[in-house]
Amino acid sequence: MSTTQELARPATSTDVAKLAGVSRGTVSRILNGDDGAFPEATRLRVFDAATKLNYRPSGAARSLRKGQSDTIVVLAPDTRFGSHLQDSVDEVAAQTRPFGGNVVVRVASATSQVTIDALLRLRPFVVLNFGVLTTTDAAVLTHRGIIVVPSVTDSTVVASDPGIGRLHAETLRRNGERPIWYAETTDDRPEPFSRERLGALQAYCAEKDLEPPHTVQVRLDLEGGKRAIGQMFARRDHALAACYNDEVALTLLAGARELGIAVPGELAVIGVDDTVAGQLWSPRLTTVHVNMRNFIATLIAELREQLEGSAAEPNDPLPSMFTLIEGETA
């Protein structure tokens, strides 16, 4: 870095990383006190580079580490998260430990305005948006000095990523060309990711010049499963079912069992969540595992970038968010 550049702008963590010959993440961890995993020589190079460049983290980052305005809100939709919400909170707590943030969970209210008002009263430092806030909602909070991550709702890392819908369709079609059904719950609570999953299936079918997917509402009990199967097989003798989650998938499988529908011969089924119950079912449920650790790591990486005023490296790969769990139902 030249003297002119030094006078033109303050040094960033990227500058420190280049001078020290390490990654930006290493710089962030060492300067935030999470340096136990690094050799002494590496720590010294980072500290020396920071000193030479007169590097100073942003005031926001310093405030977070000092415990001022340190609340980090995990904003979750009012939906069926099961154990995954607790897993997510645990992962957020672990990955924000170097910042010293206090992690709390806030479930979305009935309307976005009520949710925003509640967040403004809470005055958090950071909101981790799990698919609740729209771009407009996030802008309101950002204008009030609250960091919202991810910074845009159509980010490739949001939990509602439509990649699940495409993965469902491609997996189901291994069982032959049959009508594709999207099965969702009739639960009174809104399922915020359901519309995007269905939209992804519709886009996939249009792209592949397939019949548009049908939809079926599934009440989560045996009679609900039988009723849904009856609807799906009213005019056809084969079907592919992309289910909102494992609960919906298992309900369909129970209905198919009672009605003598062969799986996957006549009905292929795939879920989401990789639950224990699904893996204990016979035939074992084919499902999608959502890697919350990678999801949270990506959010925290963006948070660091916002705190430090640095941009993501263009060649940084996005971690895999979804993994197909091969079973016996699709």
PAMARRO-544867 format. One record per residue: residue in one letter; x, y, z of N, C-alpha, C in turn. Coordinates in steps of 0.2 Angstrom, whole numbers, plus 2048, in hexadecimal, padded with zeros to 3 digits. Example, Ala and Ser with C-alpha at 12.3 -4.5 7.8 and 13.67 -1.06 7.14 Angstrom:
<kezas>
A8427E482783E7EA8278427F0827 S8407F58238447FB824840800827 
</kezas>
This chain:
<kezas>
M8047FA800800800800804806800 S80380B7FC8078117FB805816801 T80981B802807820807801824804 T8008257FE7FA8297FB7F48257FD Q7F481E7FC7EF81A7FE7ED81A805 E7F281A8097F181A8107EE820813 L7EF82680F7EC82C8117E582D80E A7E48298097DD8298057D8826809 R7D982080D7D481D8107D7819816 P7D481781B7D68138207D880C81E A7DC8098217DE8028207D87FD822 T7D77F881E7D27F381F7D57EC821 S7D17E88237D37E18257D67DE81F T7D47DF8197D77DC8137DE7DF812 D7DF7E58147E67E78137EB7E4818 V7E87E381E7EC7E08237EE7D8821 A7E87D581E7E97CE81C7EE7CD817 K7EE7D28127F37D280D7FA7D380F L7FB7D88148027D98168047D381B A8007D081F8027CB8238027C481F G8007C48198007BD8167FB7B8818 V7F57BA81B7F07B681E7E97B881B S7E47B481C7DD7B681A7DA7BB81E R7D57BE81B7D27C381F7CE7C1825 G7CC7BA8257C97B782A7CD7B6830 T7D47B482E7D97B48347DA7BA837 V7DB7C08337DC7C68367D67C883B S7D07C78397CA7C883D7CA7C4844 R7CB7BE8437CB7BA8497D17BC84E I7D77BD84B7DC7BF8507DB7C5853 L7D97CA84F7D87D18527D27D1857 N7CE7CC8567C87CC85A7C97C8861 G7CF7C58617D17C18677D07BA867 D7CD7B88617CC7B08607D27AE85C D7D87AE8607DE7AC85C7E27A685F G7DE7A28637E179C8667E3797861 A7E079685B7E27918567E7793852 F7EA7998537F079B84E7F679B851 P7FC79A84E80279A8508047A1852 E8097A185780B7A885980E7AC854 A8127A984F8157AC84980F7B0845 T80A7AC8448047AF8408017B5844 R8007B484A7FD7BA84E8017C084E L8087BF84F80D7C484F80C7C8848 R80C7C484280C7C783C8067CC83B V8007C983D7FA7CD83D7FA7D3841 F7FC7D38477FD7D984C8027DE849 D8077DB84680C7E084380A7E383D A8067E08398037E38337FE7E8835 A7FA7E683A7F57EB83C7F87F183F T7FD7F18428017F68458047FB840 K8077F783B80A7FB8358057FF831 L7FF7FC8307FA7FF82C7F6804830 N7F78048377F380883B7EB80683B Y7EA7FF83A7E47FD8397DF7FD83F R7D980083E7D58008447CE7FD842 P7CB7F88457C57F68437C07FB844 S7BA7FB8417B58008417B2801848 G7AF8078497AD8088507A7803852 A7A380184D79E7FC84E7A17F6851 A7A67F384E7A97ED8507AC7EE857 R7AF7F48587B27F485F7AC7F5864 S7A77F88627A17F886779E7F1869 L79E7ED86379B7E68647A07E2869 R7A77E38687AB7DF86C7AB7E2873 K7AA7E88747AA7EB87B7A37EA87F G79E7E787B7987E587F7937EB87E Q7947F087B78F7F587A78B7F4874 S7847F58757807F386F7817EC86C D7827E78707857E186E7807DC86C T7797DD86C7747D886B7747D6864 I7747D08627747CD85C76D7C985C V7697CB8577627C88577627C3851 V7607BD85375E7B884E7577B984C L7557BC84774E7BD84574B7B7841 A7477B38447457AD84173D7AE83F P73B7AA83A7347AA8387307A683D D72A7A883E7257A484272379D83E T72879883E72779283A72978C83E R72978783B72B78083E73277F83D F73678284273E78184274077B845 G73C77884A73F77384E745774851 S74A76F85175076F854755774850 H75377584A758779846759781848 L75478384B75478A84E75978A854 Q75978585875E78585E76578485B D76578085676C77E85376F785850 S76A78984D76C78F84A76F79484F V76B79585576D79985A77379785D D77479185E77B78E86178079085D E77F78F856785791851786798851 V78179C8517827A48517867A6857 A7847A385D7887A586378F7A3863 A79079D86079779A85F79B79F85B Q7987A185579C7A485079C7AC851 T7987AE8567997B685879D7B685E R79F7B18617A27B28677A87B6867 P7AC7B68627B27BB8617B07C3862 F7A97C48607A77CB8607A47CC867 G7A27C786B7A07C98727987CB872 G7957C986C78E7CB86C7897C6870 N7837C987277E7C68767797C4871 V7787BD8707737BB86B76C7B986E V7677BC86B7607BB86D75C7B9866 V7577B58677527B386274C7B7862 R74A7BA85C7447BD85C7407BA856 V73A7B88587357B58537317BA84F A7317BA84972D7BF8457267C0848 S7237C684871C7C78497187C6843 A7117C784470C7C683F70E7CB839 T7107D183A7117D58357197D8835 S71B7DA82F7227DC82F7237E3833 Q71E7E783471E7ED83771F7EC83F V71B7E784171B7E58487227E284A T7257DE84572C7DC8467317E1846 I7307E68427357EB8417357F0848 D72F7F184A72E7F58507317F2856 A7307EB8577337E785C73B7E885C L73D7E78567457E78557477EE857 L7447F38557467FA8577467FC85E R7417F98617417F98697477F686C L7487F086974E7EC86C7557EF86B R7557F386575B7F68637617F2863 P7617EC85F7677E885E76C7EB85A F7727E885B7777EA8577777E7850 V7757E18507757DD84A76F7D984A V76C7D88447667D48437687CE83D L7687C883F7697C383A7627C1837 N7617C283175A7C282E75A7BB82B F7567B682E7547B082C74E7AF828 G74E7B48227497B381D7437B781F V7437BC82473D7BF82773C7C6823 L7427CA8237427D18217427D181A T73E7D681773F7D88107447DD80F T7467DE80974B7E38087497EA80B T7437EC80A7407F280D7417F2815 D73F7EC81873F7EC81F7467ED821 A74B7E981E7527EA8207547F181F A7527F481A7547FB81975280081F V74C7FF82274A80282774E80282D L7507FB82F7557FA83475C7FD833 T75E7FC82D7657FF82B76580682C H76080A82A76081182B760813832 R75E80F83775E81083E76580E841 G76980C83D77080A840771802841 I76C7FE84076C7F784176F7F383B I7747EF83C7777EB8377727E5836 V7707E482F76C7DE82E7707DA829 V7707D382B7747CE82776F7C8825 P76F7C681F7727C98197707D0817 S7747D38147727DA81276D7DB80D V76B7D68097667D68047627CF805 T75C7CF8047587CA8057587C4800 D75B7C67FA75B7C17F57627BE7F4 S7667BF7FA76D7BC7FB76C7B57FA T7727B27F77727AB7F67737A77FC V7737AA8027747A680876E7A680C V7697A980B7637A980F7607A3810 A75D7A181675B79B817756798813 S75279C80F74D79A80B74F799804 D7567988037597987FC7557937F8 P7527957F274E7907EE75278B7EB G75978A7EC75C7847EA75A77E7EC I75677E7F27537787F474E7757EF G74A77A7ED7457787E87477757E2 R74D7777DF7507747D975376D7DB L75676D7E17597667E37547617E4 H74E7637E774875F7E774675C7E0 A7457617DC74375F7D574875A7D2 E74E75B7D27537577CE7537507D2 T7537507D875374A7DC74D7457DA L7477497DA7417457D97407427D2 R7437467CD7427447C674773E7C5 R74B73C7C974F7357C874A72F7C8 N7447307CB73F72B7CB73A72B7C5 G73C72F7C073872F7BA7347357B9 E7317367B372D73C7B272673B7B5 R72473E7BA71E73E7BD71C7457BF P7157467C171374C7C371774E7CA I7197547CA71C7577D071775A7D4 W7177597DB71375C7E071775F7E5 Y7157657E77187697EC7137687F2 A7167657F87127647FD714768803 E70F76C80671077080C70B76F811 T70D77281770877081D70277581D T6FD7738206F77788216F877B827 D6FD77B82B6FE77F8316FC786831 D6F97888366F678F8366FC794836 R70279283870879783870A797830 P70C79D82E70F79E82771679B827 E71779882171D79582072179981B P72579D81D7287A381972C7A0813 F72F79A81373379880E72F794809 S72979280A72578E8067247917FF R7227977FF72179A7F872779A7F4 E72D79B7F773379B7F37357947F0 R73378F7F57347887F27307867ED L7297887ED7257877E872778B7E1 G7297917E272B7957DD7317927D9 A73678F7DD73C78B7DA73A7857D6 L7357827D973277C7D572F77E7CE Q72B7837CF7287867C972D7887C4 A73278C7C673778E7C173B7887BE Y73C7837C274077D7C073C77A7BA C7357797BC7317757B77307797B0 A7307807B172F7847AB7367837A7 E73B7837AA7427837A774377C7A3 K7407777A67417707A373B76E79F D73677379E73077279A72C76C79D L72B76C7A37277677A772176A7A9 E71C7657AA7157677AD71776B7B3 P7137717B47147757BB7127717C1 P7167727C671476E7CC70E76F7CF H70B76A7D270476A7D570676C7DD T70176E7E070276F7E76FD76B7EB V6FF7697F16FA7667F66FB7687FD Q6F67698016F676B8086F676580C V6FB7648116FB75E8156FA76081C R6F575D81F6F475E8266F875982A L6FC75B82F7017568326FE751836 D6FA74C8346F87468376F6741832 L6F473B8346F47368306EE73782B E6E873982D6E373B8286E5740823 G6E97458266EB74A8216EF74781C G6F474381E6F873F8196F473B814 K6EF7388166EB7348116E773880D R6E473E80F6E074280B6E5745806 A6EB7478076F074A8036F17457FD I6F373F7FF6F47397FA6EE7387F6 G6E87387F86E37387F46E273D7EF Q6E47437F16E37497EC6E97487E7 M6EF7467E96F47457E46F373F7DF F6F073A7E16EF7347DD6E77347DA A6E47397DA6DD7397D86DD7387D0 R6E173A7CD6E173A7C56E87367C3 R6ED7357C66F37327C46F572D7C9 D6F97287C66FB7227CB7027237CD H7057297CB70C72A7CE70D7317CF A7127337D471373A7D671A73B7D9 L71C7417D97227437DC7207487E1 A7237487E772174C7EC7277507EF A7277577EE72C75B7F172975E7F7 C72B75C7FD72875E80372B764806 Y72776880A72A76E80D72F76C812 N72E76781673276581B73175D81C D73575A82173575382272E751825 E72B75682972575482C71F753827 V71F75782271A75781C71C750819 A72274F817724749814722742817 L72374281E72173C82271A73B822 T71674182270F74082270C73D81C L70F73F81670E73C81070F735810 L71573381271772C812713728817 A71072B81C70C72782070572681D G70372B8196FD72B8156FE725810 A70372580C70572180770571A80A R70871980F70871281370170F814 E6FD7148176F67128186F2710812 L6F371380C6EF7128066F370D801 G6F870A8036FC7057FF6FF7087F9 I70170E7FA7057127F470D7107F5 A71070D7F071770B7F071B7117F0 V7207117F47257167F472C7137F3 P7307157EF72F71B7EA72C7197E3 G72A7137E37277107DC7217147DA E71C7167DE71771A7DB7177217DE L71A7227E471B7297E772272A7E9 A72572F7E672C7317E972B7377ED V72F7377F372E73C7F773573F7FA I7367467FA73C7497FD73A74E802 G73D74F80873C75480D74275980D V74175D81374676181574776181C D74D76181F74F76282675375C828 D75375682575775182775674F82F T75074E83074E74D83774F745839 V75074483F75173D84274B739840 A74573B84173F73783F73F735838 G74173983374273782C74773282B Q74C73282F75172D82D750726831 L74B72683574972083974371D835 W74072183073A71E82D73C719828 S73871482673970F82173470F81C P73571181673C71281373F719815 R74571981674971F819748725814 L74672B81874473181474A734810 T74973580A74E73980674C741808 T75174580A75074B80C75675080B V75575680D75B75B80B75D75E812 H76375D81376676081A768767818 V76676C81D76877381C76E774821 N77477681E77A77682277A77D826 M77777D82C77678482F77D786831 R78278283278978583478C78982E N78B78682878D78A822789791821 F78379082277E79682278079B826 I78179982D78379E83278A7A1830 A78F79D82E79579F82D7957A5827 T7917A48237917A981D78E7AF820 L7897AF8247867B582778B7B982B I78F7B582F7947B88347997BB82F A79B7B882A7A07BB82579E7C1823 E7987C28217957C881E7957CD824 L7937CB82A7937D083079A7D3831 R79F7CE8307A67D18317A87D682C E7A67D58267A77D98207A47E0821 Q79E7E082479A7E682579E7EA82B L7A07E68307A37EA8367AA7ED834 E7AD7E982F7B47EB82E7B47F0828 G7AF7F08247AE7F481E7B27F1818 S7B37EB8187B67E78137B17E480E A7B37E28087AF7DE8047B17D7803 A7AC7D38017AE7CC8017B37CB7FB E7B77C67FB7BC7C57F67B87C27F0 P7B97C47EA7B57C17E57B57BA7E3 N7BB7B77E67BC7B07E47BA7AB7EA D7B77AF7F07B57AB7F67AF7A67F4 P7B07A07F47AA79B7F27A579B7F8 L79E79B7F679979A7FB7997937FD P79879280479878B806792788804 S79278180478C77E80278677E808 M78078080677B78180B77777B80C F77677780677177180677576B804 T77376580777675F80677075A805 L7707567FF76B7517FE76D74B803 I76874980776974380B76573D807 E76973980476673380076272F805 G75C72D803758729807755723802 E74F72180474C71C80074571E7FD T7447247FE73D7277FC73D72B7F5 A74372C7F27437307EC74A72E7E8 
</kezas>
